[in-house]
């Protein structure tokens, strides 16, 4: 299966929605990706304090 990386814009949207309390499914619907994309993004780019970091994700 081929996965697409999120753009920096979508990563900032993800961060904003997460801070507003949206769950993974709601975030996925809002930015137009599959919920598993959000799950992977949060899991792979989670920092030790468990807050998504858009700058680290873009590297």
matplotlib code that plots the C-alpha trace (Angstrom):
import matplotlib.pyplot as plt

x = [0.0, 1.3, 1.1, 1.3, 3.1, 1.2, 2.1, 3.2, -0.2, -2.0, 0.4, -0.4, -4.1, -3.6, -1.9, -4.6, -7.4, -5.6, -5.2, -9.0, -9.7, -10.6, -10.1, -8.1, -11.2, -12.5, -9.1, -8.9, -12.3, -11.4, -8.1, -9.2, -7.1, -7.6, -7.7, -4.7, -2.7, -3.4, -2.6, 0.8, 1.6, 1.0, 2.8, 5.9, 6.4, 5.4, 8.0, 8.8, 6.3, 3.6, 2.8, 2.8, 5.6, 5.0, 8.6, 10.0, 7.5, 8.5, 12.2]
y = [0.0, 3.5, 6.2, 9.9, 12.3, 15.2, 18.6, 21.2, 22.9, 19.7, 19.1, 22.5, 21.8, 18.4, 20.3, 22.9, 20.3, 18.1, 21.1, 21.8, 18.2, 16.6, 12.8, 11.1, 10.2, 13.8, 15.2, 12.8, 13.9, 17.6, 17.5, 14.9, 11.8, 8.3, 8.0, 5.6, 8.5, 10.6, 7.6, 7.0, 10.7, 11.1, 7.9, 8.6, 12.2, 12.2, 13.8, 12.7, 15.0, 13.5, 16.6, 16.5, 18.6, 19.9, 21.1, 17.7, 15.9, 18.0, 17.0]
z = [0.0, -0.9, 1.7, 1.2, 3.5, 4.9, 3.7, 6.2, 5.9, 6.8, 9.7, 11.2, 10.7, 12.5, 15.4, 15.7, 15.6, 18.1, 20.5, 20.1, 21.3, 18.0, 17.9, 15.2, 13.1, 13.3, 12.3, 9.4, 8.1, 8.5, 6.5, 4.0, 4.8, 6.1, 9.9, 9.8, 8.3, 11.4, 13.6, 11.9, 11.8, 15.5, 16.4, 14.2, 15.1, 18.8, 21.0, 24.5, 26.1, 24.0, 22.0, 18.2, 16.8, 13.3, 12.9, 13.7, 11.4, 8.4, 8.7]

ax = plt.figure().add_subplot(projection="3d")
ax.plot(x, y, z, "-o")
ax.set_aspect("equal")
plt.show()
